[in-house]
Amino acid sequence: MLLLTKKTRTILFWIFVALFFILLLILISFSFGFKISFEGAHPKIQKTGALYLEVEPDDNLLFFLNHKLKTPKKRLFGGYFFENLLPRKYLIEIKKENYFEWKKNIEILPGLVSFAKVKLIKKNLQPQFLFKTTSTLLLFSEKNQKFIFQNKNQLEIFDLKEKKLERKILPKKIIIKKVYPHPFSSKKLLIFGKISKENSTTSIFEFDLFKEKLTHLKTLKTSLNLEINPKNGEYFYFDKNHNLFKENIFHHSKELILSSSSWPLNSTSTFNLKEIKFLNSHFLALNTTLGIFIFDLNSKNFLTKTPIPNAELILIDPNKEKIIFYKENQLKIKYLKKIFSPVIRNQGEIDLLVNWEKIEKIDFYKDQNYLLVLKNKKLFFLELDPRDPINIYPLEENITNFWYLKEKNLLFILKENSFFFYKSL
C-alpha cells in the first residue's frame, strides 16, 4: 500500500482540479466551435468553420477531404454538412459509381460556412434517335417543342411531343430572313422576310400552318435590324438617332423606350449600332462598334455603364447577378451585384473560367450554376464556380448545334450526320 504525505495529496488534488478545468475548457471550446490545431511549431486553439454541399443526385455518394474518406455529420434540406473543420484549404472530392468525379479546392474560414452546389454528370449518357433531315433549320420553338426547317418552298415541322414530321407549302417567292413562334397560336408562325428579290421592302407575315396561308401583317419602311419578342408580338428597333422603339405587330402601338440622351455615354455619335439581340425576354444585347450594352426591358435601364468590348457570345442570368461572355478565347464571368454564393464577389469583379479557342455556343443549365458549351464540335458541361479546379465534363462529339429545354431538362443535339438526339441530364 502506497502512503502519500499530506503535501503530496494536496499537490495531486490541485493537479487533478487543474486538469478537470482544462478538459472542461476544451469541451466548452469544442461546443462553441473551437478546436486544437497541431499545425505549426506549437498547438493552438482555433475557431472552426463548416462546409455545406448541395449535390444532385444525392444518393450513394463518397466524400473525400484531402484524400481521406469522410462521412457528413449532418444532412440538412437535402444537402451535406461537415462541421468543426479547421481553417485551411481542403481538396473536396465527391465520387459516385458511373458518374464523373467532382473536385474542388475550398477554403474553410473561421466561424463561417463555405458552400458548393454540385451537379454530377453520368458517364456515357445514351442518346436516343429522333429523326434525320438535310433541310435548313429556321427555328427551334421551346414553347411549342417544334423544330422548323425550310426545304425550298416547304416548311418541315418536327413535333417533339408527337414525334412526327409534317410538311407545309410556302409561297414560292417568299425569302425568309427569320422565323419566330406566334405569341397567341401554336398553329401559326411569324415570318420576317420579303416576297421577292426585286422587292426591297421587308415585312412581317403570319403563316397559318393548318390552312397553309400567308398573311401580311406589317411593312417595314426601312431595312431595320430588329428582334421580335414571340411572347407578345412586340418588336424592337432603333432609328438613326439611336432612339429605341417598341411596336406591337397586332395592335400597331408604338412606344419610345430608350432615347438617345439616356445612353451611358456622353455622345451617341461616337458609335454605330450593329445588331439587336434578345438574351431572353427581359434583356436586349445592343451590339455597337464600341462593344455590347445590356438593356433591361423591365427597368428600362442599362445594366452596365460601360460596354463589354468584342464579345462573341454573351449570356445574362435572369436574376441579374452575372454576365457570362466569351472574347479573345477567354470565357469569363462579370458580376453585376455583390454575391455570397458559391463564393463572395463584389459588383464589377470578373473571373476567368477557361482559356478556350473556337467556342461556338453557350447556354445556361437550368439553375444558372453550370453552362453547356459547344467548342470545336464538342459539347461540354462546365460549372460556373471559379474556384480551382473548374469541373468540365465531356458530353458528346461531332456536334454542329444543340438546344436545351430548361423546364424539362432535355438536351437536343444535331450531329454532323444530321441525326437528332436528345438526352436528359
Protein Blocks (a to p, Z undefined) as FASTA:
>chain_A
ZZddfklmmmmmmmmmmmmmmmmmmmmmmmnopacdfehjbdcdddddddddddddfehi
acdeehiacddfbdeehiacdehiacdddddddddehiacddddddddehiacddddddd
dehiacddfbdcfbdcfbdcfklopadddehjaccdddfklopacdddddfklccfbdcd
dfkbckbccddddfbfklmbdcdddddfklopacdfbdcfbacdddddfknopacdddfk
opacdddfklopacdfbdfklpcbfblklpccfbdcdfblmbccdddfkbccdddfklop
afbfbdcehiabdcddfklpaccddeehiacdddfbdcfbfbdcdehiacdfbdcehiab
dcddfkopaccddeehiacdddfbfbdcdddddfbghifbdcddfklopacdddfkopac
dddZZ
